[in-house]
C-alpha cells in the first residue's frame, strides 16, 4: 500500500510541476536562448516495486505509452527498460511538440483515464527529468 501512495504522489507531483511551469512560461515571454533549443525530452523513470511481476509493470507502462500517444500532443513516446545490474526500471521518453503540449497531453491523458488514480501502481520509486536540447553544430 505504501508503494501505491508513493506512485500516486509522484504522478500528482509530475502533473503539478508541468502545470505550474507551463503557466509560468505562458505569463512571461523570454527571448530565445542561443544555447538552448525548443526541443525537449521528458524522461519518466519508474523503478519496478519489490514483489511486482515485471510483466505487470511492463503491461501498465505499455498502456500509458499508448494513451500518451493517443493525445496527439507529442512527437514521440517510447518505452525503455533498464534490466542490468541491481536496478530494474522502466523509462518513458516523451518528446513534446511544445511546452504547452506537456500540459495538454497530461490533461488529455487524465481525461481519457479517469480511473488511473484508483489503480494499483507497480512502482517502487519514480522520478522525472525534463531536458532541453543544446544544439551542437
Residue pairs with C-beta under 8 A, 6 or more apart in sequence:
3 49
3 50
3 121
3 123
3 124
4 120
4 121
6 121
6 123
6 124
6 125
6 126
7 121
7 122
7 123
7 126
8 117
8 121
10 123
10 126
10 127
10 128
11 116
11 117
11 121
11 126
14 44
14 106
14 126
14 128
15 106
15 110
17 128
18 102
18 103
18 106
19 103
19 106
21 99
21 102
21 130
22 99
22 100
22 102
22 103
25 99
26 99
26 100
32 38
35 134
36 132
36 133
36 134
37 132
37 133
37 134
37 135
38 98
38 132
39 95
39 132
39 133
40 95
40 96
40 99
40 102
40 130
40 131
40 132
40 133
41 93
41 94
41 95
41 130
41 131
41 133
42 93
42 94
42 95
42 96
42 102
42 128
42 129
42 130
42 131
43 91
43 92
43 93
43 94
43 128
43 129
43 130
43 131
44 91
44 92
44 94
44 126
44 127
44 128
45 89
45 90
45 91
45 125
45 126
45 127
45 128
45 129
46 57
46 61
46 89
46 90
46 91
46 92
46 122
46 123
46 125
46 126
47 87
47 88
47 89
47 123
47 124
47 125
47 126
48 54
48 57
48 88
48 89
48 90
48 122
48 123
48 124
49 57
49 121
49 122
49 123
49 124
50 124
52 122
52 123
52 124
54 88
56 122
57 90
57 122
57 123
58 79
58 81
58 90
60 119
60 121
60 122
61 79
61 90
61 92
62 79
64 92
64 109
65 77
65 78
65 79
65 92
67 109
67 112
67 113
68 74
68 77
68 92
68 94
68 105
68 109
69 77
70 108
70 112
71 104
71 105
71 108
71 109
71 112
72 108
73 96
73 97
73 101
73 102
73 104
73 105
73 108
74 94
74 95
74 96
74 97
74 101
74 105
75 95
75 96
75 97
76 93
76 94
76 95
77 92
77 93
77 94
77 95
78 92
78 93
79 90
79 91
79 92
79 93
80 90
80 91
80 92
80 93
81 89
81 90
81 91
82 88
82 89
82 90
82 91
94 105
96 102
96 105
102 130
109 116
110 116
